[in-house]
């Protein structure tokens, strides 16, 4: 079976590769409008759209950061919260000035679709806290500010392979792999 991945995000592609996911890329130059109100809805919109352009199943994901003190923001708007990664991080830290409770989580939802039909979705989360000072040079997105207590460091201070073992994306991918294994053993 040939599986396709609908993302142009290099960081996500690296993490897919770390999981051992072999998926052909899909041309994402003509993306659908992500007008869902949840990670699940946006992942499904993308998977459904791109599955009409391929001859096999497509996975698409939507992911982001939810900060409890901000009512779950930036949430589904994480990638376009303020603009670039550095602008997104600056806006996040500005909005958290004076806030002591900084619990947050990364969320990843992967949808798999074929011929325009969503077959399943898989959700992974990892809990952490937001720190003011950017720390580390690894990772991408909000990683320099996402402190993971079990490691006592931010995700940007954590080697990619170590981070990926506990990441939201890995948790969603593990569910996808279990689903694929079960689906193709029962066919």
C-alpha positions, 0 to 999 in steps of 0.5 A, a space after each residue: 500500500 502506498 501512503 501519502 503525507 500532505 505537509 510541506 513543513 520540514 519539521 513535521 516531515 523530519 518527525 514523520 521520518 523519525 517514526 519510520 513513516 514512509 509516505 510519498 509527499 503530496 503537492 500542497 501548493 493548492 491547499 484547502 481553506 482550513 475553516 474548522 474550529 478544532 484540530 480534528 476538523 482541520 486535519 480532516 479538511 486537509 486529508 479529504 482534500 488531498 486524498 482526491 489528488 492521489 491514488 491511495 490514502 493520505 494523512 494530513 495533520 493539524 497541530 498546535 499549542 494550547 495554553 490554559 491561561 489563554 483559554 486554549 489559544 493559540 490553538 488551531 491558529 498556532 502557525 499563524 498566530 502572529 506570523 513567523 515562529 519568532 513573531 508567534 513566540 513573541 506574541 505568546 510571551 507578551 500575552 503571558 506577562 504577569 501570568 503565573 499559571 502557564 500550563 500548556 500542551 502540544 496537540 497533534 491530530 492526524 487524519 487519514 482519508 481516501 477518495 475524499 472520505 475520512 477513515 479515522 483521526 488520531 489525537 496525541 498530546 504532551 503536557 508542559 509549561 511556557 517559560 519566558 526565556 527562549 532556551 535551546 536551538 533545536 526543534 521548531 515552532 514554540 519549542 524554545 518556550 515549551 518546558 517539559 518537566 520530566 526532561 527539565 528542559 525545553 523541547 528546543 534544548 532536547 535532542 530531536 530523537 529524545 523529544 520525539 519519543 514523548 511528543 504529541 506527533 509521536 503519540 498520534 502516529 503510534 495510534 495511526 500505525 496501530 490502526 493501519 496494522 489492524 486494518 490491513 491484518 483484517 482485510 
